Amino acid sequence: MERIIFDHMETVRGITEKSIKRIPEEIADITPKGFNNHIRWNFGHIAYVQEKLVFEIMGEEMKTPMKYEQLFAAGTKPADWVDTPPSLTEISFVLTEQKSRIKEFLQGRLEEKLPRPFTNRGGITLYTAGEAFLFSFYHEALHMETIKRIYRSVSSK
């Protein structure tokens, strides 16, 4: 089962990696009416939250760049940014590099209990590394759908 789960991560992240490479930098920062964030924020948020759901809640140090929390954590928005955000190429590198670290870190540990149960903003409580990891696929897919909707909105103008 573990192999199937890691294969699924490769599939999900592969879709994200292909998508970020297709987005022109010049539309990455357009926040269309009806959205709080733009494409760059959503890709950075995927990377930041994945890091949190795999490493931080297991008591490990997060390896995403320090400014990712200020820029991409839940509740942040580009309108409040004071730092220059990373390019899509930089975020793409983080997403790709993260994949191999996750596989190495979680191999044989999916059933391991978290040091403390983790409850997300939606009220869902996760108890094991595997639960958190599986939830991250859902989270990534939600933001990929948002990216698609933003892309359609900004490229139709």
N, C-alpha and C positions, 0 to 999 in steps of 0.2 A: 504493500500500500504506500509506503514511503516514496518509492520510486515514482509511482503514479502522481503523487502530490508534487514532487519536484518537477516532473515533466509538465504538470499543469502550470506551475510557476513559470517555466520556460515559455509556454504558450502565451500566457497572459502578458508577461513582460515583453515577449517578442512583439506582440501587437503594439504595445506602448512604444517600444524602441523604433519600430517602423514608422509609427505615426509622428513621433517628434522629428524624425528626419525629413518628413514631407512638409512640415509647416514652415512657411517663409518667416524669417525673423521680423520682417516689417509688419506682419499682422499679429504677432504673438502678444502684443501689449494693448490690443483693442478690447475694451470691455463694452460689449453691446448692451443696449437698453434691456433690462430684465435680468441681468447677470451682475453678481457682486465682484467677480474675478475674471481674469482673462486666461488665455491659453497657457502663457508662461507660468502663471501662478498654479494652475492645475497640475502641470507636469512637475513643478517643484514640490507641490503638496504631496503628490504620489510618492516621490522619493523620500520626503521627510517622514511621512506617516509610516511608510514601510519600515524605515529604520527604527522608528519608535516601537512599532508592533512586533518587531523581531528582536531587536537588541536592548533597547532601553527597559522595556518591561521585564526582561530577563536579568536585569541588573548589570548589563554590559554598557560600555561607553559607545555612544553614537559616533559614527565616522563621517556623517554628512558634514559639509562645511558649517562652521559656527553660525553664519548669518542665515542659514536655512530656517532655523526656528523663528527668527524675527520676521522673515519674509513669507514663510509657507505654512506655519503651524495653523491649526484650526482657529478660526476667528480672525485671522489676519486678512488684510486686503491691500491690493496695490495702491489704493488711494492714500494709504497711511505710510507707504515706504519712504524711508530717508536714505537708505543704502541703494547703490546700484545693484540690480539683480544680476544673476549669472545669465550668460547666453544660453540659448537652447542647446548648443553644442556642449557646454559645460554640464548642463542638467542631464543631457543624454549620456555623457560619460559616467556621471554619478549613478544613473539608473542601471547601466550595463555592469559597472564594477560591483554594485550592490548585490546583484544576482549571484555571483560566485561566492561572495562572502557569506550570504545567507545560506546557501547550500552547504558550505563547509561548516558553518556554525550550528545549523539545525540538524545535520545528519545524526540520526540515532537519538534525537532529543524531542521529537514531536509530542511524546506523551509526558514529558517532564512538566511538573507543576510550576506555575509562575511563583516567584517569591511572595507576591501578593496578588490576589485576583485584580484584574484590570477592568474597570467599567468605563466604556467610552461615552461620548457626549449624548449618544442616542439611548443610553441606559442599558446597553448590552454588556453583560459581564463575561469575561473570558478567564478561564482557570488554568489552561495549559498552553505551552508554546505552540502546539499544533492548532488549537482553537484560534489563537491570535493570528497565526500564519494563514490559516484558511480564511479568516475574516478579511485579511488584507487583500485577497483576490477580489472579493466583493467590493471593497473600498476602491481599488484600482479601476475596476470596471465602471463604477458609478462616475468617477472623474473622467474616464475615457469617453463616456457618453456625453458628459458636459462639454468636453473638448470638441467633440463632433458637432454638437449643437452650436457652440460658439463659432467654430470654423464655417459652418453653413451660413450663419448669420452675417459674419464679416466678409465672406467671399462672394456673397450675393449682391453686395453694394457696388 
